[in-house]
């Protein structure tokens, strides 16, 4: 009976988690769209716009270690709920300022910082709780549905944000976001974060007192003893860094070099979100991959090949319409391949990392990822100004493929998936026998 109850509750968690993430992701992205539009419209300053982006990235990078420590030491459910309540209060504060003295840049920057911090705590705690919310057999489905909700938000938020911004006042817009955030709090409060959890250090029993620094050192020591997890983290970080070639180069090539219209540029970016959404739906209904690490390796090689193709119209002459269709297909493929890379790696990490260390491991990964993203963009921005765009992309793609071929070489694959070696051995025996 207890097993049946757990499975029913896990199904409830799967849908509640997805709806909650959809609401929070949608609200966050619509807010970001509208506020960015407001800043540019109010000031016309790229510096003011960039400052708001920094207010989103920098606090998240700085507090991520604290979020990981808190997720491993305290109740993850409480962290998620408190973070979501703080999000609601931050929007409420911005609403109060708007109604009393008018919306100002300082108020927007402060709100963006608070939302960045609450998003970090909520994100790390939620990611660390997946194996506590659903049974192991449905981890891939949970990760796919999470990605699906974010893809829905990516596709719909610009349209909804533009519609709301053009038809309702800013106070009405902020009240709508507050209501959505409150609904997310109510949904999260009904979930049992310890349904399948296997935490040795119960958050209620705090016999072992340790400082945050000691806790983080313990997390790093744990990682050093996990070569498979370290390989996955290194692959993830280096892919993140080299992906800066795409982040900077794609817009630069299409807008500056090829003079693609803003409407067509937007449609190519929409194809990226559609690719992610369709594959997320597919992975949410199919069985788990037998060899997820191998799938991710092939996905990264596919990403490298696709990334190098972005510069092709700079080498080979194409008509405008053909070029537009080419980039729609490229971006759709990118969306598909990103999910092929991320979902199997995330499922593996969820299964391999001990529950007591998940918060710290995911926060370490997030800290380095957040730090490498702007670094990669700055370096590639400099490189694109000096060298031909197509060669920057081709060399970065080659580096990406070489790195993954080394870090996920056959000996590592066999260590992660011993069955691969066994299958090859059996295949050879069958071939020699026949």
Protein Blocks (a to p, Z undefined) as FASTA:
>chain_A
ZZmmmmmmmmmmmmmmmmmmmmmmmmmmmmmmmmmmmmmmmnopaklmmmmmmmmmmmmm
mmmmmmmmmmmmmcfklmmmmmmmmmmmmmmmmmmmmmmnopafklmmmmmmmmmmmmmm
mmmmmmmmmmmmpcfklmmmmmmmmmmmmmmmmmmmmmmmmmmmmmmcfklmmmmmmmmm
mmmmmmmmmpcfklmgccfbafklcmbgcdfklmmmmmmmmmmmmmklmmmmmmmmmmmm
mmmmmmmmmmmmmmmmnopafklmmmmmmmmmmmmmmmmmmmmmmccdfblmlmmmmmmm
mmmmmmmmmmmmmmpccdfklmmmmmmmmmmmmmmmmmmmmmmmmmmmmmmpcfklmmmm
mmmmmmmmmmmmmmmmmmmmmmmmmmcfklmmmmmmmmmmmmmmmmmgfklmmmmmmmlm
mmmmmmmmmmmmZZ
